């Protein structure tokens, strides 16, 4: 399993099962933090999950004309380097993930210094709190749009705060979801399972 949520579920459902958490890592060459002041006035999002919710949020935000000059930039079918470039240039990433093991797209956005609003996919709660991201209940379209509009309304006034939060969140992601920790978790799991087999 690849998250605290996965581990809790499997340990509870199968009390006798040996469960080892594996830490996923990111490609930090592709997903690198860009200083807040160098970011463009744009908001990125992926289109492939919860497409109906994506369409509603984008249409409502656009029709209410509260974007204050910010562009909504969809990410779909692009190579990793281009995804990283768009996220790096964006101030905000909108998360529409399903409940899943652990959303890499959310982590990649945080690694790029984006602020994050949206669905945690449950497992993402392990990094939503420490990155000061805003979790939205799945299906709460109005709440989602309100959170985005609140961010936009204060983005310029709170630029220093956003810079601090985005920098700290990117550092946390870089430290927690590193290739070193991934390797350590794999070796630990192998060692435990081999030791348990003897």
C-alpha positions in Angstrom: 0.0 0.0 0.0 1.1 3.5 -0.7 -0.6 5.7 1.9 -1.6 5.8 5.6 -5.3 5.5 4.5 -4.5 2.2 2.6 -2.6 0.8 5.5 -5.4 1.6 8.0 -8.0 0.0 5.8 -6.1 -3.2 5.1 -4.9 -3.6 8.7 -8.5 -3.1 9.9 -10.1 -5.4 7.3 -7.5 -8.1 7.6 -6.1 -8.0 11.1 -3.7 -10.9 10.5 -2.3 -9.4 7.3 1.3 -8.2 7.3 1.0 -4.6 5.9 4.0 -2.5 4.9 3.6 1.1 3.7 5.7 1.9 0.6 6.5 5.6 0.1 6.1 6.9 -3.4 8.6 9.3 -4.9 8.3 12.1 -7.5 10.5 13.2 -10.3 11.7 16.4 -8.8 13.6 17.3 -12.0 10.2 17.6 -13.8 8.3 18.9 -10.8 10.4 21.7 -9.3 9.2 24.6 -7.2 9.1 28.0 -8.8 9.1 31.1 -6.5 5.7 32.6 -6.0 6.5 36.0 -7.4 7.6 34.3 -10.7 4.3 32.5 -11.2 1.7 33.5 -13.7 -1.9 34.4 -13.0 -3.1 30.9 -13.9 -5.0 28.0 -12.3 -4.2 24.5 -13.5 -6.4 21.4 -13.3 -6.5 17.9 -14.8 -9.5 16.8 -16.8 -9.5 13.0 -16.6 -11.0 12.4 -13.2 -14.5 13.4 -12.0 -15.1 15.0 -15.4 -18.6 16.1 -14.5 -17.3 18.0 -11.5 -14.5 19.5 -13.5 -16.9 20.8 -16.1 -19.3 22.3 -13.5 -16.5 24.1 -11.5 -14.9 25.5 -14.6 -18.2 26.7 -16.1 -19.4 28.3 -12.9 -16.1 30.0 -12.2 -16.0 31.3 -15.8 -19.6 32.4 -15.9 -19.4 34.2 -12.6 -16.5 36.3 -13.9 -14.6 36.2 -10.7 -11.3 35.0 -12.0 -9.7 38.5 -11.8 -7.6 38.0 -15.0 -6.5 34.4 -14.1 -6.5 31.7 -16.8 -7.9 28.3 -16.2 -5.4 25.9 -17.8 -6.4 22.2 -18.4 -3.8 19.5 -18.3 -4.6 16.6 -20.5 -2.5 14.1 -22.5 0.8 16.0 -22.0 4.3 14.7 -21.4 5.6 14.9 -17.8 7.9 17.8 -18.6 5.0 19.9 -19.9 2.8 19.0 -17.0 5.6 20.2 -14.7 6.0 23.4 -16.6 2.3 24.3 -16.4 2.1 23.4 -12.7 5.3 25.4 -12.0 3.8 28.5 -13.6 0.5 28.1 -11.8 -0.5 29.7 -8.5 -3.3 27.2 -7.8 -4.0 23.6 -8.7 -7.6 22.3 -8.6 -7.8 18.6 -7.4 -10.6 16.4 -8.7 -9.1 13.0 -7.8 -11.1 9.9 -7.0 -10.6 8.0 -3.7 -7.3 6.2 -4.6 -4.0 5.0 -3.2 -2.3 8.4 -3.3 -2.8 11.1 -5.9 0.5 11.8 -7.5 -0.9 14.8 -9.4 -1.7 16.6 -6.1 1.8 15.9 -4.8 3.3 17.1 -8.1 1.4 20.3 -7.9 2.6 20.9 -4.3 6.2 20.1 -5.4 5.8 22.8 -8.0 4.8 25.4 -5.4 1.1 25.5 -6.2 -1.5 26.1 -3.6 -4.0 23.2 -3.6 -7.8 23.2 -3.4 -10.1 20.2 -4.0 -10.6 16.6 -3.3 -8.1 14.7 -1.3 -9.0 11.2 -2.6 -9.1 10.3 1.2 -5.4 9.2 1.1 -4.3 12.7 0.4 -5.4 13.8 3.8 -1.9 12.9 5.0 -0.5 15.9 3.1 -3.5 18.2 2.9 -3.1 19.4 6.5 0.6 19.8 6.5 0.6 21.7 3.2 -2.3 24.0 4.3 -4.3 22.8 1.4 -8.1 23.2 1.3 -10.0 20.0 1.2 -13.4 20.0 -0.5 -16.0 17.3 0.1 -16.5 15.3 -3.1 -19.5 16.7 -5.0 -19.6 20.1 -3.2 -19.5 22.1 -6.3 -20.5 25.4 -4.7 -18.0 24.9 -1.8 -15.3 24.2 -4.4 -16.1 27.4 -6.4 -16.3 29.5 -3.2 -12.9 28.3 -2.1 -11.4 29.2 -5.4 -13.0 32.6 -5.5 -11.8 33.2 -1.9 -8.3 32.3 -2.9 -8.4 34.7 -5.9 -9.8 37.5 -3.9 -6.9 37.4 -1.5 -4.1 36.2 -3.7 -2.4 39.6 -4.2 -2.9 40.8 -0.7 -1.7 37.6 0.8 1.1 37.0 -1.7 3.8 36.8 1.0 1.7 34.2 3.0 1.1 32.2 -0.2 4.8 32.3 -1.0 5.7 31.0 2.5 3.1 28.3 2.4 4.0 27.1 -1.1 7.7 27.0 -0.3 7.2 25.1 2.9 4.8 22.6 1.2 7.2 22.0 -1.6 10.0 21.3 0.8 7.8 18.9 2.8 6.9 17.0 -0.4 10.5 16.9 -1.5 11.6 15.4 1.9 8.7 13.0 2.5 8.2 11.7 -1.0 11.8 11.3 -2.0 13.5 8.5 -3.8 15.6 7.9 -0.7 12.5 7.3 1.4 10.9 5.2 -1.3 14.0 3.0 -1.4 14.1 2.7 2.4 10.5 1.7 2.5 10.9 -1.0 -0.1 14.0 -2.4 1.6 12.2 -2.4 5.0 9.2 -4.3 3.5 11.4 -6.9 1.8 13.4 -7.3 5.0 10.3 -7.8 7.1 8.7 -10.3 4.7 11.9 -12.3 4.3 12.4 -12.3 8.1 8.8 -13.4 8.6 9.2 -16.2 6.2 12.0 -17.9 8.3 
